[in-house]
Amino acid sequence: MNEQQRLYLIQARSDRAVLQLLDSHSLPACHQLLYLQMLTEKLAKAYFWRNPGVKVLGHAAFVRFIRSIATNRRIAEGIGFRDLVSFGEWIADISDLAYELERLAPALAADGPNTEYPWPRASPTKAPAEYPFAISMRLKSRNGFTLLKMLDVILENFEDWF
């Protein structure tokens, strides 16, 4: 693991720790979603920093990461899949969830819902703290639970796997 990977991994783990703290409090969903979005972006960047040229990778990193690990047997087995076919199918199923997480970043949300700032920018009418993010419910589904488990397993084993 190179130094850039280590730095992004440390920050992703820190974001996960904050997310766990937030989960134990009754706060607006935007706060948990903000840290989840940042965690997934930094984890993806830690993975992609193994190759040169990653400097151009913006906020849209998590979907690419999900697709890149679709044939990784260690991850598949680590979260309970017995074969790569079913793991690949699950990756396809959660790609839209990963895309939604990416789009929570203000830079990608355009004038739509994001976890940090009121929107639309020119004349705000919505605040993240009051907004019922639909993705919050989707994260409580079986796929959402497995996605969160996968993040924990990867964070725990990153140095050995990548």
LUMVEXDREN-631311 format. One line per field, with one value per residue: residue in three letters; x negated, y, z negated of N, C-alpha, C, O in turn. Coordinates in Angstrom, 1 decimal. Each point is the difference from the previous one (the first is absolute). Example, Ala and Ser with C-alpha at 12.3 -4.5 7.8 and 13.67 -1.06 7.14 Angstrom:
LUMVEXDREN-631311
res <- c(ala_ser)
nu <- c(-13.2_1.4)
nv <- c(-5.7_1.1)
nw <- c(-7.8_1.4)
cau <- c(0.9_-0.9)
cav <- c(1.2_1.1)
caw <- c(0.0_0.0)
cu <- c(-0.9_0.8)
cv <- c(1.2_1.1)
cw <- c(0.0_-0.8)
ou <- c(-1.0_-0.5)
ov <- c(0.0_1.1)
ow <- c(-0.7_-0.1)
END
This chain:
LUMVEXDREN-631311
res <- c(met_asn_glu_gln_gln_arg_leu_tyr_leu_ile_gln_ala_arg_ser_asp_arg_ala_val_leu_gln_leu_leu_asp_ser_his_ser_leu_pro_ala_cys_his_gln_leu_leu_tyr_leu_gln_met_leu_thr_glu_lys_leu_ala_lys_ala_tyr_phe_trp_arg_asn_pro_gly_val_lys_val_leu_gly_his_ala_ala_phe_val_arg_phe_ile_arg_ser_ile_ala_thr_asn_arg_arg_ile_ala_glu_gly_ile_gly_phe_arg_asp_leu_val_ser_phe_gly_glu_trp_ile_ala_asp_ile_ser_asp_leu_ala_tyr_glu_leu_glu_arg_leu_ala_pro_ala_leu_ala_ala_asp_gly_pro_asn_thr_glu_tyr_pro_trp_pro_arg_ala_ser_pro_thr_lys_ala_pro_ala_glu_tyr_pro_phe_ala_ile_ser_met_arg_leu_lys_ser_arg_asn_gly_phe_thr_leu_leu_lys_met_leu_asp_val_ile_leu_glu_asn_phe_glu_asp_trp_phe)
nu <- c(-0.9_1.3_-1.7_-0.4_-1.2_-2.2_-1.1_-0.4_-1.8_-2.0_-0.6_-1.0_-2.2_-1.4_-0.4_-1.5_-2.1_-0.8_-0.8_-2.0_-1.6_-0.8_-1.4_-1.9_-0.3_1.1_-1.0_-0.3_1.9_1.0_1.0_1.9_1.9_0.5_0.8_2.3_1.3_0.2_1.5_2.2_0.7_0.5_2.0_1.9_0.5_1.1_2.2_1.5_0.2_1.5_1.8_-1.6_-0.6_-1.0_-2.0_-0.1_-1.2_1.8_1.6_-0.3_0.1_1.6_0.9_-1.1_0.3_1.8_0.0_-0.9_1.6_0.7_-2.1_0.9_-1.4_-2.0_-0.2_-0.6_-2.1_-1.3_0.6_-1.6_-1.5_1.8_1.4_-1.6_0.5_-0.2_-2.1_-0.7_0.8_-1.2_-1.8_0.4_0.1_-2.1_0.0_1.9_-0.1_-1.0_1.3_1.5_-0.9_-0.3_1.8_-0.8_-1.4_-0.6_-2.0_0.6_-0.2_-2.0_1.6_-1.4_1.5_0.0_-1.9_-0.4_0.5_0.2_2.1_-0.8_-1.6_0.8_0.8_-1.7_0.0_-2.1_1.0_-2.2_-0.5_0.3_-2.1_1.9_-2.0_0.5_-1.5_0.9_1.6_-0.6_-0.3_2.1_-0.5_1.3_1.3_1.9_1.7_1.1_1.7_1.9_1.5_1.3_1.7_1.9_1.4_1.4_1.8_1.6_1.2_0.8_-0.5_1.7_1.6_-0.5)
nv <- c(-1.2_0.9_1.3_0.0_-1.7_0.0_1.3_-0.8_-1.3_0.9_0.9_-1.4_-0.5_1.5_0.0_-1.5_0.7_1.3_-1.0_-0.9_1.4_0.4_-1.6_0.8_1.0_1.1_-1.1_2.2_-0.5_2.0_0.0_-0.9_1.1_1.7_-0.5_-0.1_1.9_1.1_-0.8_0.3_2.0_0.4_-0.7_1.2_1.8_-0.5_-0.3_1.7_0.4_-1.6_1.3_-0.6_2.0_-1.0_0.6_-1.4_-1.3_-0.1_1.6_0.6_-0.2_1.2_1.6_1.9_1.4_1.2_1.8_1.7_0.8_1.0_0.9_1.6_-1.5_1.0_1.3_-0.8_-0.7_1.6_0.0_-1.6_1.2_-1.0_1.6_-0.8_-2.1_-1.6_-0.9_-1.6_-2.1_-1.2_-1.0_-1.9_-1.8_-0.8_-1.2_-1.2_-2.0_-1.7_-1.0_-1.6_-2.0_-1.4_-1.1_-1.5_-1.1_1.3_-0.8_-1.4_1.0_0.9_-0.2_-1.7_-1.6_1.3_-1.0_1.1_-0.3_2.0_-0.8_0.4_-0.7_-0.5_-2.1_0.3_-2.2_-0.5_-1.1_0.3_2.0_1.3_-0.1_-0.1_0.3_0.5_1.5_1.9_0.8_1.5_1.9_0.8_0.8_-1.5_0.8_0.9_-1.4_-0.9_1.3_0.2_-1.6_0.3_1.4_-0.8_-1.2_1.2_0.9_-1.5_-0.1_2.0_0.4_-0.8_1.5_1.7)
nw <- c(0.0_1.7_0.5_2.2_0.8_-0.2_1.5_2.0_0.2_0.1_1.9_1.5_-0.3_0.9_2.2_0.5_-0.3_1.6_1.8_-0.3_0.3_2.1_0.6_-1.0_2.0_-1.6_1.7_0.2_1.1_-0.1_-2.0_-0.5_0.5_-1.5_-2.0_0.0_0.0_-1.9_-1.4_0.5_-0.7_-2.2_-0.6_0.6_-1.2_-1.8_0.3_0.1_-2.2_0.1_0.6_1.5_-0.7_-1.8_0.6_1.7_-1.4_1.4_0.3_2.1_-2.3_-1.1_1.1_0.1_-1.8_-0.2_1.3_-1.1_-1.3_1.8_0.4_-1.3_0.8_0.3_1.8_2.0_0.4_0.8_2.2_0.3_1.1_0.8_0.8_1.4_0.3_-1.6_-0.1_1.5_-0.6_-1.4_0.8_1.1_-1.3_-0.5_1.9_0.1_-1.0_1.1_1.6_-0.7_-0.3_1.8_0.6_-1.4_1.5_-1.7_-0.5_-1.5_-2.0_0.5_1.5_0.2_-0.1_-1.8_0.1_2.0_2.2_-1.1_0.1_2.1_1.4_2.0_-0.1_-1.4_0.6_0.6_-1.6_0.3_-1.0_1.8_0.7_1.1_-1.1_2.1_0.6_-0.8_1.3_1.6_-1.0_0.1_2.1_1.0_1.7_-0.7_-0.5_1.7_0.8_-1.2_0.5_1.8_-0.3_-1.1_1.2_1.2_-1.0_-0.2_1.9_-0.6_-2.2_-1.2_-0.4_-1.4)
cau <- c(0.9_-0.8_0.3_1.2_1.1_0.0_0.6_1.5_0.5_0.1_1.2_1.3_0.3_0.5_1.4_0.8_0.1_1.0_1.3_0.5_0.4_1.3_1.0_0.6_0.8_1.1_-0.4_0.5_-0.7_-1.1_-1.3_-0.5_-0.2_-1.2_-1.2_-0.1_-0.4_-1.4_-0.7_-0.1_-0.9_-1.4_-0.4_-0.2_-1.3_-1.1_-0.2_-0.5_-1.3_-1.0_-0.4_-0.2_1.1_1.3_0.1_1.2_1.2_0.8_0.9_0.6_-0.9_0.5_0.6_-1.1_-0.5_0.9_-0.1_-1.4_-0.1_1.0_-0.6_-0.9_0.5_-0.2_1.1_1.3_0.1_0.0_1.4_1.0_0.3_-0.7_-0.7_-0.2_1.1_1.0_-0.6_0.1_1.4_0.2_-0.7_0.9_1.1_-0.3_-0.6_0.8_-0.2_-1.3_0.1_0.7_-0.9_-0.9_0.7_0.2_-1.0_0.6_-0.6_0.7_1.5_0.5_1.0_0.8_-0.3_-1.4_-0.1_-0.7_0.4_1.3_0.1_-1.0_-1.0_0.4_1.1_0.2_1.3_-0.1_-1.2_-0.2_0.4_1.4_0.4_0.1_-0.7_0.5_-1.1_-0.1_0.9_-0.6_-1.2_0.5_0.4_-1.0_-1.1_-0.6_-0.7_-1.1_-1.0_-0.7_-0.9_-1.1_-0.9_-0.8_-0.9_-1.1_-0.8_-0.7_-1.0_-0.5_-1.4_-0.3_0.7_-0.3)
cav <- c(1.2_1.2_1.1_0.6_-1.0_0.0_1.2_-0.1_-1.0_0.6_1.0_-0.8_-0.7_1.1_0.3_-1.1_0.1_1.1_-0.6_-0.9_0.9_0.6_-1.0_-0.2_1.2_0.3_1.3_-0.1_-1.0_0.6_-0.1_-1.4_-0.2_0.7_-0.8_-1.2_0.4_0.3_-1.3_-0.7_0.7_-0.1_-1.4_-0.2_0.7_-0.8_-1.1_0.5_0.6_-1.0_0.2_1.4_0.7_0.1_1.4_0.6_-0.7_1.0_-0.5_-1.2_-1.1_-1.2_-0.9_-0.6_-1.0_-1.1_-0.8_-0.5_-1.1_-1.0_-1.4_-0.2_-1.1_0.2_0.9_-0.7_-1.0_0.8_0.5_-1.1_-0.5_-1.3_0.0_1.4_0.3_0.6_1.3_0.9_0.4_0.9_1.2_0.7_0.4_1.2_1.1_1.2_0.5_0.7_1.2_1.0_0.5_1.0_1.2_0.8_1.1_1.2_0.2_-0.9_0.1_1.1_0.8_-1.0_-0.4_-0.3_-0.2_1.1_1.4_0.2_0.1_0.3_0.9_1.4_0.4_-1.2_-0.3_-1.2_-0.2_-1.4_-0.5_-0.2_-0.8_-1.5_-0.7_-1.3_-1.0_-0.5_-1.2_-1.0_-0.5_-0.9_-1.3_-1.1_0.5_1.1_-0.6_-0.7_1.0_0.5_-1.1_-0.1_1.1_-0.4_-1.0_0.6_0.9_-0.8_-0.9_0.7_-0.1_-1.4_-0.3_0.9)
caw <- c(0.0_0.0_-1.0_0.4_-0.4_-1.5_-0.5_0.3_-0.8_-1.4_0.0_0.2_-1.3_-0.9_0.4_-0.5_-1.5_-0.2_0.4_-1.1_-1.1_0.4_0.0_-1.4_-0.4_0.8_0.7_1.4_0.8_0.8_-0.7_0.2_1.5_0.4_-0.3_0.8_1.3_-0.1_-0.3_1.2_1.0_-0.4_0.2_1.4_0.4_-0.6_0.9_1.3_-0.1_0.3_1.3_0.3_0.7_-0.8_-0.5_0.7_-0.6_-0.8_-0.9_0.6_0.0_-0.6_1.0_0.7_-0.9_-0.1_1.2_0.1_-0.9_0.3_0.1_-1.1_-0.8_-1.5_-0.4_0.1_-1.1_-1.3_-0.3_0.0_1.3_0.2_1.3_0.6_0.8_-0.8_-0.5_1.1_0.2_-1.1_0.3_1.0_-0.8_-0.8_0.7_0.0_-1.3_0.0_0.8_-0.9_-1.0_0.7_0.4_-1.2_-0.1_0.6_1.3_0.9_-0.1_0.7_-0.8_-0.6_-1.4_-0.4_-1.5_-0.7_0.2_0.5_1.4_1.0_-0.4_0.3_-0.9_-0.8_-0.5_-0.7_-0.8_-0.2_-1.3_0.1_1.2_-0.2_1.0_0.3_-0.1_-1.4_-0.1_0.9_-0.8_-1.0_0.7_0.0_0.8_-0.7_-1.1_0.6_0.4_-1.1_-0.5_1.0_-0.3_-1.2_0.3_0.8_-0.8_-1.0_0.7_1.1_0.2_0.4_1.2_1.1)
cu <- c(-0.9_0.6_1.4_1.2_0.2_0.8_1.5_0.7_0.2_1.3_1.3_0.3_0.5_1.4_0.9_0.2_1.0_1.4_0.6_0.5_1.4_1.1_0.7_0.8_1.2_-0.2_0.6_-0.9_-1.2_-1.4_-0.7_-0.3_-1.2_-1.2_-0.1_-0.4_-1.5_-0.9_-0.1_-0.9_-1.4_-0.4_-0.3_-1.4_-1.2_-0.3_-0.7_-1.4_-1.1_-0.6_-0.3_1.2_1.3_0.3_1.3_1.3_0.8_0.8_0.6_-1.0_0.6_0.6_-1.1_-0.7_0.8_-0.1_-1.4_-0.2_0.9_-0.5_-1.0_0.6_-0.1_1.1_1.3_0.1_0.1_1.3_1.0_0.4_-0.8_-0.7_0.0_1.2_1.1_-0.5_0.1_1.4_0.3_-0.6_0.9_1.2_-0.2_-0.6_0.8_0.0_-1.3_0.1_0.7_-0.9_-1.0_0.7_0.4_-1.0_0.5_-0.6_0.7_1.5_0.6_0.9_1.0_-0.4_-1.5_0.0_-0.6_0.6_1.5_0.0_1.4_-0.8_0.5_1.1_0.5_1.4_0.0_-1.3_-0.2_0.5_1.5_0.5_0.1_-0.7_0.5_-1.0_-0.1_0.8_-0.7_-1.3_0.4_0.5_-1.1_-1.2_-0.8_-0.9_-1.3_-1.1_-0.8_-0.9_-1.2_-1.0_-0.9_-1.0_-1.2_-0.9_-0.9_-1.2_-0.7_-1.5_-0.4_0.5_-0.5_-1.5)
cv <- c(1.2_1.0_0.6_-1.0_0.0_1.2_0.0_-1.1_0.4_0.9_-0.8_-0.7_1.0_0.3_-1.2_0.1_1.1_-0.5_-0.9_0.9_0.6_-1.0_-0.2_1.2_0.2_1.4_-0.1_-0.9_0.6_-0.2_-1.4_-0.1_0.8_-0.8_-1.3_0.4_0.3_-1.3_-0.7_0.6_-0.2_-1.4_-0.3_0.6_-0.7_-1.1_0.5_0.6_-1.0_0.2_1.5_0.6_0.2_1.5_0.7_-0.6_1.0_-0.7_-1.3_-1.1_-1.3_-1.0_-0.7_-1.1_-1.2_-0.9_-0.7_-1.2_-1.2_-1.4_-0.3_-1.1_0.2_0.9_-0.8_-1.0_0.7_0.5_-1.0_-0.6_-1.3_0.0_1.4_0.3_0.7_1.4_1.0_0.5_1.0_1.4_0.8_0.5_1.3_1.1_1.3_0.7_0.7_1.3_1.1_0.5_1.0_1.3_0.8_1.1_1.2_0.2_-0.8_0.1_1.1_0.8_-0.9_-0.2_-0.3_0.0_1.2_1.3_0.0_0.1_0.4_1.2_1.5_0.5_-1.2_-0.1_-1.2_0.0_-1.4_-0.5_-0.3_-1.0_-1.5_-0.8_-1.5_-1.1_-0.5_-1.3_-1.1_-0.6_-0.9_-1.3_-1.0_0.4_1.1_-0.6_-0.7_1.0_0.6_-1.0_-0.1_1.1_-0.3_-1.0_0.5_0.9_-0.8_-0.8_0.7_-0.3_-1.4_-0.3_0.9_0.5)
cw <- c(0.0_-1.0_0.3_-0.4_-1.5_-0.5_0.3_-0.8_-1.5_-0.1_0.1_-1.3_-1.1_0.3_-0.5_-1.5_-0.3_0.4_-1.1_-1.2_0.3_0.0_-1.3_-0.5_1.0_0.7_1.4_0.8_0.8_-0.6_0.2_1.5_0.4_-0.3_0.8_1.4_0.0_-0.2_1.3_1.1_-0.4_0.1_1.4_0.5_-0.6_1.0_1.3_-0.1_0.2_1.4_0.3_0.8_-0.7_-0.4_0.7_-0.5_-0.9_-1.0_0.4_0.0_-0.5_0.9_0.8_-0.9_-0.1_1.2_0.1_-0.9_0.2_0.2_-1.1_-0.9_-1.5_-0.5_0.0_-1.1_-1.4_-0.4_0.2_1.3_0.2_1.3_0.6_0.9_-0.8_-0.6_1.1_0.2_-1.1_0.3_1.0_-0.7_-0.8_0.7_0.0_-1.4_-0.1_0.8_-0.8_-1.1_0.6_0.2_-1.2_-0.2_0.7_1.4_1.1_0.0_0.8_-0.9_-0.7_-1.5_-0.2_-1.5_-0.7_0.1_0.4_1.6_0.4_-0.3_0.2_-1.0_-0.8_-0.5_-0.9_-0.8_-0.3_-1.4_-0.1_1.1_-0.3_1.1_0.2_-0.2_-1.4_-0.2_0.8_-0.7_-1.1_0.6_-0.2_0.8_-0.8_-1.2_0.4_0.5_-1.2_-0.6_0.9_-0.3_-1.2_0.3_0.8_-0.8_-1.0_0.7_1.1_0.3_0.6_1.4_1.2_-0.2)
ou <- c(-1.0_1.0_0.7_1.0_1.1_0.8_0.8_1.1_1.0_0.7_1.0_1.2_0.8_0.8_1.1_1.1_0.8_0.9_1.1_0.9_0.9_1.2_1.1_0.4_-0.1_0.4_0.4_-1.2_-0.9_-1.0_-1.1_-1.1_-0.8_-0.9_-1.1_-0.9_-0.7_-1.0_-1.1_-0.7_-0.9_-1.2_-1.0_-0.7_-1.0_-1.1_-0.9_-0.7_-1.2_-1.1_0.6_0.7_1.0_1.1_0.5_1.1_-0.6_-0.4_0.4_-0.4_-0.5_-0.2_0.0_-0.4_-0.5_-0.1_-0.1_-0.8_0.1_0.8_-0.8_0.9_0.9_0.6_0.8_1.1_0.6_0.3_1.2_0.9_-1.2_-0.9_0.8_0.3_0.5_0.8_0.4_0.2_0.8_0.6_0.1_0.5_0.9_-0.3_-0.6_0.0_-0.1_-0.6_-0.4_0.1_-0.2_-0.6_0.6_0.2_0.5_0.8_0.0_0.7_1.2_-0.4_1.0_-0.9_-0.5_0.9_0.0_0.1_0.5_-1.0_0.9_0.4_-0.2_0.0_1.0_0.6_1.0_-1.0_0.9_0.5_0.5_1.1_-0.9_0.7_-0.1_0.2_-0.5_-0.5_0.1_-0.3_-0.8_0.4_-1.1_-1.1_-1.2_-1.1_-1.0_-1.2_-1.2_-1.1_-1.1_-1.2_-1.2_-1.1_-1.1_-1.2_-1.1_-1.0_-0.7_-0.3_-0.9_-0.5_0.1_-0.4)
ov <- c(0.1_-0.2_0.3_0.5_0.0_-0.1_0.4_0.2_-0.2_-0.1_0.4_0.0_-0.3_0.2_0.3_-0.3_-0.2_0.3_0.1_-0.4_0.1_0.4_-0.5_0.0_-0.4_1.0_-1.1_-0.1_-0.7_-0.1_-0.1_-0.6_-0.5_-0.1_-0.5_-0.8_-0.4_-0.1_-0.5_-0.7_-0.3_-0.3_-0.7_-0.6_-0.1_-0.4_-0.7_0.1_0.3_-0.6_0.9_-0.7_0.5_0.2_0.9_0.4_0.5_-1.1_-0.9_-0.4_-1.1_-1.2_-1.2_-1.0_-1.1_-1.2_-1.1_-0.9_-0.9_-1.0_-0.9_0.3_-0.3_-0.3_0.1_0.0_-0.5_0.2_0.3_-0.8_0.0_-0.8_0.9_1.2_1.1_0.9_1.2_1.2_1.0_1.0_1.2_1.1_0.9_1.1_1.0_1.2_1.1_1.0_1.2_1.2_1.1_1.1_1.1_0.9_-0.1_0.5_0.3_-0.4_0.0_0.4_0.4_0.6_-0.8_0.5_0.0_0.7_-0.9_0.4_0.0_0.8_0.8_1.2_-0.6_1.0_-0.3_0.5_-0.8_-1.2_-0.7_-0.3_-0.5_-0.4_-0.8_-1.1_-1.1_-0.9_-1.2_-1.2_-0.8_-0.9_0.3_-0.2_0.0_0.5_0.1_-0.2_0.1_0.3_-0.1_-0.2_0.3_0.1_-0.4_-0.1_0.4_-0.2_-0.7_-0.3_-0.2_-0.8_-0.5_0.8)
ow <- c(-0.8_-0.6_-0.9_-0.6_-0.5_-0.9_-0.9_-0.5_-0.6_-0.9_-0.6_-0.4_-0.8_-1.0_-0.4_-0.4_-0.9_-0.7_-0.3_-0.6_-0.8_-0.3_-0.1_-1.1_1.1_-0.6_0.5_-0.1_0.4_0.7_0.4_0.3_0.9_0.8_0.3_0.6_0.9_0.6_0.3_0.7_0.9_0.3_0.3_0.7_0.6_0.2_0.5_1.1_0.0_0.3_-0.7_0.7_0.6_-0.4_-0.6_0.5_-1.0_-0.6_-0.8_1.1_0.3_-0.1_0.2_0.5_0.0_-0.1_0.5_0.2_-0.7_-0.1_0.2_-0.8_-0.7_-1.1_-0.9_-0.7_-0.9_-1.2_-0.1_0.0_-0.2_0.2_-0.4_0.2_0.4_-0.1_-0.2_0.4_0.2_-0.3_-0.1_0.4_-0.1_-0.6_-0.1_-0.1_-0.6_-0.5_0.0_-0.3_-0.7_-0.2_0.2_-0.8_1.1_0.8_1.1_0.9_0.1_-1.1_-0.4_-0.5_0.8_-0.7_-1.3_-1.0_0.7_0.5_-0.8_-0.9_-0.9_-0.3_0.3_-0.5_-0.6_0.4_-0.2_0.0_-0.9_0.1_-0.6_1.0_-0.9_-0.3_-0.2_-0.7_-0.5_0.2_-0.5_-0.8_-0.5_-0.5_0.1_-0.2_-0.6_-0.2_0.1_-0.5_-0.5_0.0_0.0_-0.5_-0.2_0.1_-0.2_-0.6_0.8_1.1_0.8_0.8_1.1_0.8)
END
